[in-house]
């Protein structure tokens, strides 16, 4: 994999983890939440796997089919695209 792609995936994965953890925190304390659109865009740009694992570990949005189906699909598409890029 090309180095710039690794950097992009790392940055978006880190962002995905931070946004997911903050959204869980905000949900518990009835604060302003992260929009689902923002979470999905972060996943699309490379944070899908990190976001999925984070959601499973902290049990956040695991009851939402939209996330539990959407994130694995995004991850699979990204993996296939990476194979073609390599």
C-alpha positions in Angstrom: 0.0 0.0 0.0 1.2 3.5 -0.8 2.5 5.5 2.2 0.2 8.4 1.7 -2.8 6.0 1.9 -1.5 4.6 5.2 -1.3 8.1 6.6 -4.8 9.0 5.4 -6.2 5.8 6.9 -4.4 6.3 10.2 -5.6 9.9 10.5 -9.2 9.1 9.7 -9.1 6.0 11.9 -7.9 8.2 14.8 -10.6 10.7 14.1 -13.2 8.0 13.8 -12.3 6.6 17.3 -12.3 10.1 18.8 -15.7 11.0 17.3 -17.3 7.7 18.3 -16.0 7.9 21.9 -17.2 11.5 22.1 -20.6 10.7 20.7 -21.0 8.0 23.3 -20.0 10.5 26.0 -22.4 13.1 24.7 -25.2 10.6 24.5 -24.8 9.7 28.2 -24.7 13.3 29.3 -27.4 14.6 26.9 -25.0 17.0 25.2 -24.8 17.9 21.5 -24.2 14.7 19.5 -22.1 14.0 16.4 -24.4 13.8 13.4 -24.6 10.4 11.8 -23.7 11.9 8.5 -20.3 13.0 10.0 -19.7 9.6 11.4 -20.4 7.9 8.0 -18.2 10.4 6.1 -15.4 9.7 8.5 -15.9 6.0 7.9 -16.0 6.5 4.1 -12.7 8.4 4.1 -10.9 5.6 5.8 -12.1 5.2 9.4 -14.6 2.5 9.0 -12.7 -0.4 10.5 -11.6 1.6 13.5 -15.1 3.0 14.0 -16.7 -0.4 13.8 -14.3 -1.9 16.4 -14.7 1.2 18.7 -18.5 0.9 18.5 -18.4 -2.8 19.4 -15.9 -2.3 22.3 -17.8 0.7 23.8 -21.2 -0.7 22.8 -22.3 2.4 21.0 -24.8 2.3 18.2 -24.6 -1.5 18.0 -28.4 -1.6 17.9 -28.5 0.5 14.8 -28.6 -1.7 11.7 -27.5 1.3 9.6 -24.1 1.2 11.3 -23.7 -2.5 12.0 -24.3 -3.3 8.3 -23.0 -0.1 6.7 -19.6 0.0 8.4 -18.7 -3.6 7.4 -19.8 -2.9 3.8 -17.7 0.3 3.6 -14.7 -1.6 5.0 -15.2 -4.4 2.4 -15.4 -1.9 -0.4 -12.3 -0.1 0.8 -10.4 -3.4 1.0 -11.3 -4.3 -2.5 -10.3 -0.8 -3.8 -7.0 -1.1 -2.0 -6.3 -4.4 -3.7 -6.8 -2.7 -7.1 -4.7 0.3 -6.0 -1.8 -1.9 -5.0 
